[in-house]
Amino acid sequence: MSSGEAGANTWAAMEKGFQAEAMAEAMVGLEQTFELLMEELKSKSGWMISSGYSAFKQDLQPEILKVQQNGLQLANSIQAGASEIAQNDYESSNDYAGAWENLPEVNWD
């Protein structure tokens, strides 16, 4: 349920950024791991099916590289977005700090 306010939870955004970064770190080397696995499979298979592994590797390797790059870009984008929101909130905080300045001072004595 929305409270009608605009904004974002910068702490939650940063946490998601850290999670995306961990995922991206796990993807580093994904393409090389795929290549090593495919070469091992090819070497262990008979000559009749080794060409199939080569074709599979050739077709899929660019996609594996895209997944690896997209994971890294996702982490960077989430963290950059959270940083921009936090910076915007900080810069705007002075504009709203004096919202009640025009109210007369009340003397309770």
N, C-alpha and C positions, 0 to 999 in steps of 0.2 A: 504494500500500500504506500502510495507516494504522499509526502507531506507538502507537495507543491513547491518545494525549494529546488533551485538549480545548484548543482555542485557535484563533487565526487569525494569519495573517501580515499584520500591520498595514501593512507597507511595500507588499506586493502589493495590499492593499485600497486604499491611498491612490493607488497607480499606476492602478488601475482607475477610481478616482474622478476622477483627472485626465483619463483617456481619455474617460470619460462626460461630463465637463465640456467637453472639446473638441468632442465630438459635439453637445452641447446648444448650444454657442456657434455651431456651424455651422447649427443649426436656427433660431436667432433670425432672425426675418423671413421664415420659411418661408411663413407664411400670406399675408403681403403680396406676396411674390414670386409665389405661386400666383395671387393676385388680379390682379396686373399681367399675368402671362402669359395668363390667361384673357381679360382685357379686350383685350389685343392680338390674340389669336386671333379674338375676336368682331368686332373692327373690321376685320380683314383678310378675314373670310369674307363670303360673300354673305348677303343678308337672309334667305334661306330656311333657312340652317343656324345663323345667329347665335343664334337662340332655343335651339338645342340646346346651344351652349356656355354660355349663361346658366343653363340648367337643370343642366348638369353641374357648373358652378361652385357653384351654390346647394346641390347635394347633397353635394359633396365638401369644400367649404370648412370646415365644422365638424369633419370628420375630420382635415384638415390641421392645424387649430388644436390638436386633441387630441394629435396626434403631437408637435407643437412643445412643448406643455405637459408631456407625459410624458417627453420627453427632458430637460427642465430638472429635473423632479422626480426622475428616475433619478439624475442627477448629484448632486443634493443628498442623496438618500438614501444613496448609496454612500459619499460623503464623511462624512456624519454617522455612519454605521455604523462606518467605520474609526476615526473620532475617538473614538467611545464605547468601542470595543475597546481602543484605546491608553490611554485614560483609566482604564479598568477594570484593565488590566495594571499601569499605574503605581501605582494605589491598592493593588493586591494585592501588589505586589512586597515591601513591608515585612513582610507576613504570612509570607512564605516565605524571607526573607533569613536567618533564624536557624534553619534546619532542622537543622543539625548541632551546635547549642549544647550538647546534653545528652551528647555524647560526651566521655569523659575526655581530657584533654590527654596526649599521648604525649611522653615525654622520650627523645629519641634519643641522648643523650650517654652 
